[in-house]
Amino acid sequence: MKLLAEMLTMAPANKDHQAALRCAVGVFVPLITLVLLGRLDLAIFASFGAFAGIYGRNEPHGRRLILQLRAGTLMLAVILLGALTARAGAAFSLSAAGTVWLQVLATTLVAGGCSLVVAWWRLRPAGSLFHIFAFAAIASIPHQPPLWQGMLTAVVTVAFALLVGLSSRVVRGRRQPWSWPRPVRLTSPERRAARLEAVGYLVAAGLAGSLATLAGERLGFGHNYWAMVAAVVPLVGHTTRHRISRGLQRIIGTALGLVLLALILMLEPAPWQTVLVIAACQFGAEMFIARQYMLAQVFVTPLALVSTLLVAPAPAGILLRDRFLETVIGAAVGVAVVLAPAVWRRLRSRPAAL
């Protein structure tokens, strides 16, 4: 009952509309610019570059700038690695299956490495979920635009997100005193927790990616990185119950989000309308991500898939099926990884009790 109550609880608001509006503007302006330029092949680089704006949402302006600059730098590195990995298959003459497994391995390493960097820099949201998504989505695009164009798009988008993060300073009454807090190093327990968390990300992402790839080869579905993204969702939380709740909310929220996506796709929106949908979903996701995770997933699901469709169109039915199946696989793996230490401790304690 506690688990059910937690899943249905709505936390109080905390100026969420301000952060949501900044994030919506941060993704809308770059994407609509690309639509007007006729360069939708660069849309995915802009979409992930805009992720810099989700960090430091309620921090003072000075600290927000530092956090978003760090987050943007890390995201740019991830985007670059993803674009290079997409070219690695051809460079090393790998088969299609070999390329997929290379992407799974590389995404797994990104999951663990970015988790450590995020913890070291004390970024919030914690974890490497966004980095896994960005890296794997870009790495899986078969037809890449010129590397310099993709990176230029990402850099400009990150810079725009930083400006939007400071935009309220144009209003005299909203200006905050500049403060540049000294970096606080992690304590020994925090460093140990960060390392253990990174191991959890490695195991969850790697296992989910491997299972999804094997299942996809046998059952004929793809997009294995969605399973890797879903697998790390339960790893964020202070208690085991909260982490399991996040895994279940991910599945339920995704299912509801797929219904919303199906309705959107039935309307067959034009590219500029699709950009409006992305901005609206970004606003909805940021409005509820800190208050009600399941409701936020209703917006995150069409946000992620519509962004993908801008660059790599696919049949709607296949996309909806793959998203749900991959989410179930990933969330199940993530919950198993969360429960594994407790189960192991209980098994080890049995002989001592006897």
C-alpha positions in Angstrom: 0.0 0.0 0.0 2.9 2.4 0.8 4.3 1.6 -2.7 1.0 2.3 -4.3 0.5 5.5 -2.3 4.0 6.7 -3.3 3.2 6.1 -7.0 0.1 8.2 -6.9 1.4 11.0 -4.6 1.9 14.5 -6.1 4.6 16.5 -4.4 4.1 20.2 -3.8 5.1 22.7 -6.5 8.4 24.5 -6.3 8.4 27.1 -9.1 8.3 24.2 -11.6 6.7 26.4 -14.3 9.7 28.6 -14.4 12.1 25.8 -15.1 9.6 24.1 -17.5 9.3 27.3 -19.5 13.0 27.8 -19.8 13.5 24.2 -21.0 10.6 24.5 -23.5 12.1 27.6 -25.0 15.6 26.1 -24.9 14.5 23.3 -27.2 11.8 25.1 -29.3 14.0 27.9 -30.7 16.9 25.7 -32.0 14.5 23.1 -33.5 12.2 25.6 -35.2 15.3 27.3 -36.6 16.4 24.0 -38.1 12.9 23.5 -39.6 13.1 26.9 -41.3 16.6 26.0 -42.6 15.4 22.6 -43.9 18.0 20.8 -41.8 16.0 18.3 -39.7 19.0 15.9 -40.0 20.6 18.1 -37.3 17.5 18.1 -35.0 18.7 15.3 -32.7 22.0 17.3 -32.0 19.9 20.3 -31.0 17.5 18.2 -28.9 20.3 16.8 -26.7 22.2 20.0 -26.6 19.1 21.6 -25.0 19.4 19.1 -22.1 22.0 21.4 -20.5 19.0 23.6 -19.5 17.5 21.0 -17.2 20.3 21.3 -14.6 20.4 23.8 -11.8 16.7 24.5 -12.2 16.1 26.2 -8.8 19.6 27.4 -8.1 20.8 31.1 -8.0 22.0 32.5 -11.3 25.7 32.2 -10.6 25.5 28.6 -9.5 23.0 27.7 -12.2 25.4 29.0 -14.8 28.3 26.9 -13.4 26.1 23.7 -13.2 24.7 24.2 -16.7 28.1 24.9 -18.1 29.4 21.7 -16.7 26.4 19.7 -17.8 26.6 21.2 -21.3 30.3 20.4 -21.6 29.6 16.8 -20.5 26.7 16.5 -22.9 28.8 17.8 -25.8 31.5 15.2 -25.0 28.8 12.5 -25.0 27.3 13.8 -28.3 30.8 13.8 -29.9 31.5 10.2 -28.7 28.1 9.1 -30.0 28.7 10.6 -33.5 32.1 8.9 -33.6 30.7 5.6 -32.5 28.1 5.8 -35.3 31.0 5.9 -37.7 33.1 3.2 -36.1 31.2 0.3 -37.6 32.1 1.4 -41.1 35.6 2.4 -40.1 36.3 -1.1 -38.7 34.3 -3.0 -41.3 32.0 -4.5 -38.7 28.9 -6.4 -39.6 25.4 -5.1 -38.6 25.3 -7.3 -35.6 28.9 -6.3 -34.6 28.0 -2.7 -34.8 25.0 -3.2 -32.6 27.1 -4.9 -29.9 29.7 -2.2 -30.2 27.0 0.4 -29.4 25.8 -1.7 -26.4 29.3 -1.9 -25.0 30.0 1.8 -25.6 26.7 2.9 -24.1 27.4 0.7 -21.1 30.8 2.5 -20.5 29.1 5.9 -21.0 26.5 4.9 -18.4 29.1 4.2 -15.7 31.5 7.0 -16.7 29.0 9.7 -16.8 27.5 8.6 -13.5 30.8 9.2 -11.9 31.3 12.6 -13.5 27.7 13.7 -12.5 28.4 12.6 -8.9 31.8 14.4 -8.9 30.3 17.6 -10.1 27.2 17.3 -7.9 24.8 17.7 -10.8 21.1 17.3 -10.4 19.3 15.4 -11.8 21.7 12.7 -10.7 22.8 9.7 -12.7 23.6 9.2 -16.4 20.1 8.6 -17.9 20.2 11.6 -20.2 23.7 10.8 -21.3 22.8 7.2 -22.1 19.9 8.4 -24.1 21.9 11.0 -26.0 24.9 8.8 -26.8 22.9 5.7 -27.9 20.3 7.7 -29.9 23.0 9.5 -31.9 25.2 6.4 -32.2 22.3 4.4 -33.7 21.5 6.9 -36.5 22.6 5.2 -39.8 23.0 8.3 -41.9 25.0 10.9 -40.0 25.3 14.5 -41.1 28.9 16.0 -41.3 30.4 15.8 -37.9 31.3 19.5 -37.7 27.7 20.5 -38.5 26.3 18.3 -35.9 28.7 19.5 -33.2 28.2 23.1 -34.2 24.5 22.7 -33.8 25.0 21.1 -30.4 27.4 23.8 -29.2 25.1 26.6 -30.3 22.2 25.0 -28.6 24.1 24.5 -25.4 25.1 28.2 -25.5 21.5 29.2 -26.1 20.4 27.1 -23.1 22.9 28.9 -20.9 21.5 32.2 -22.0 17.9 31.1 -21.4 19.0 30.0 -17.9 20.0 33.6 -17.2 17.2 35.2 -19.1 15.3 36.4 -16.0 18.1 38.8 -15.2 16.7 41.2 -17.8 13.9 41.9 -15.3 15.4 44.1 -12.5 13.2 42.6 -9.8 14.3 39.0 -10.7 18.1 39.6 -10.7 20.0 37.7 -8.1 23.4 38.6 -6.7 26.2 36.9 -8.4 27.8 34.2 -6.3 30.5 31.7 -7.3 30.5 29.1 -4.6 33.7 27.2 -4.0 33.6 23.6 -5.3 32.9 21.1 -2.4 34.8 17.9 -2.8 33.1 14.6 -2.2 33.6 13.1 1.2 35.0 9.5 1.5 31.5 8.0 2.0 30.3 10.0 -1.0 33.1 8.8 -3.2 32.4 5.2 -2.2 28.7 5.7 -2.9 29.5 7.3 -6.3 31.7 4.3 -7.3 29.1 1.8 -6.2 26.4 3.7 -8.1 28.6 3.7 -11.2 29.0 0.0 -10.9 25.2 -0.3 -10.7 24.8 1.8 -13.9 27.3 -0.4 -15.7 25.6 -3.6 -14.7 22.0 -2.4 -15.3 22.7 -0.8 -18.6 25.0 -3.6 -19.9 22.6 -6.3 -18.8 19.5 -4.6 -20.2 21.2 -3.8 -23.5 22.4 -7.4 -23.9 19.0 -8.9 -23.1 17.2 -6.4 -25.3 19.6 -7.1 -28.2 19.3 -10.9 -27.9 15.5 -10.7 -27.6 15.3 -8.3 -30.5 17.3 -10.6 -32.7 14.9 -13.5 -31.9 11.6 -11.6 -31.8 12.3 -8.9 -34.4 12.2 -5.7 -32.5 14.9 -3.0 -32.1 15.9 0.2 -30.3 17.7 -1.7 -27.6 19.0 1.5 -26.0 15.5 2.3 -24.7 15.9 -0.8 -22.5 19.2 0.6 -21.2 17.6 4.0 -20.4 14.7 2.3 -18.6 17.1 0.1 -16.6 18.9 2.9 -14.9 15.7 4.7 -13.8 15.2 2.6 -10.6 18.8 3.3 -9.6 17.9 6.8 -8.5 16.3 7.0 -5.1 17.1 6.9 -1.3 15.2 3.7 -0.5 14.6 0.3 -2.2 10.9 1.0 -2.2 11.3 4.3 -3.9 13.5 2.8 -6.5 11.1 0.0 -7.2 8.3 2.5 -7.4 10.3 4.5 -10.1 10.7 1.3 -12.1 6.9 0.6 -12.0 6.1 4.2 -12.7 8.3 4.1 -15.7 6.4 1.2 -17.2 2.9 2.6 -16.5 3.9 6.1 -17.5 5.4 4.8 -20.8 2.2 2.9 -21.6 0.1 6.0 -21.0 2.5 8.1 -23.0 2.3 5.7 -25.9 -1.4 6.2 -26.1 -0.8 10.0 -26.2 1.8 9.4 -28.9 -0.6 7.3 -31.0 -3.1 10.2 -30.9 -0.4 12.7 -32.0 0.8 10.5 -34.8 -2.8 10.0 -36.1 -2.9 13.8 -36.7 0.2 13.5 -39.0 1.7 16.8 -37.8 3.9 18.8 -40.1 7.5 19.4 -39.0 6.8 22.8 -37.4 3.8 21.3 -35.6 6.1 18.5 -34.4 8.4 21.0 -32.9 5.5 22.6 -31.0 4.6 19.1 -29.7 8.2 18.6 -28.6 8.2 21.9 -26.8 4.9 21.2 -25.1 6.0 17.8 -24.0 9.3 19.2 -22.7 7.2 21.7 -20.7 5.0 19.0 -19.3 7.9 16.7 -18.4 9.7 19.5 -16.5 6.5 20.5 -14.7 6.1 17.1 -13.1 9.5 15.3 -13.2 10.2 16.3 -9.6 6.6 16.0 -8.4 5.1 12.9 -10.0 7.4 10.7 -12.0 4.7 8.6 -13.6 2.8 11.6 -14.9 6.1 13.1 -16.2 6.7 9.9 -18.2 3.4 10.5 -20.0 5.1 13.5 -21.5 8.6 12.1 -21.7 7.5 9.2 -23.9 6.2 11.2 -26.9 8.9 13.8 -26.4 11.6 11.1 -26.9 9.9 9.3 -29.8 8.8 12.4 -31.7 12.3 13.8 -31.5 13.6 10.5 -32.9 11.0 10.6 -35.7 12.2 14.0 -36.9 15.6 12.5 -37.8 14.8 8.8 -38.5 11.2 8.2 -39.6 9.8 4.8 -38.8 6.4 3.1 -38.9 4.3 4.2 -35.9 3.2 0.7 -35.0 6.7 -0.7 -34.8 7.9 2.3 -32.8 5.1 2.0 -30.2 5.7 -1.8 -29.9 9.5 -1.4 -29.5 9.2 1.3 -26.9 6.9 -0.6 -24.7 8.8 -3.9 -24.9 12.2 -2.3 -24.4 10.8 -0.3 -21.4 9.5 -3.5 -19.7 12.8 -5.3 -20.2 14.8 -2.4 -19.0 12.7 -1.6 -15.9 12.6 -5.3 -14.9 16.4 -5.4 -15.1 16.7 -2.2 -13.1 14.5 -3.4 -10.4 16.4 -6.7 -10.3 19.7 -4.8 -9.9 18.2 -2.8 -7.0 17.0 -5.9 -5.2 20.1 -8.0 -5.8 22.2 -6.6 -2.9 19.4 -7.1 -0.4 18.7 -10.6 -1.6 22.5 -11.4 -1.5 22.8 -10.1 2.1 19.8 -12.2 3.1 21.2 -15.4 1.6 24.6 -14.8 3.2 23.0 -14.3 6.6 21.1 -17.6 6.6 24.0 -19.9 7.5 24.9 -17.6 10.4 21.4 -17.7 11.7 21.5 -21.4 11.7 
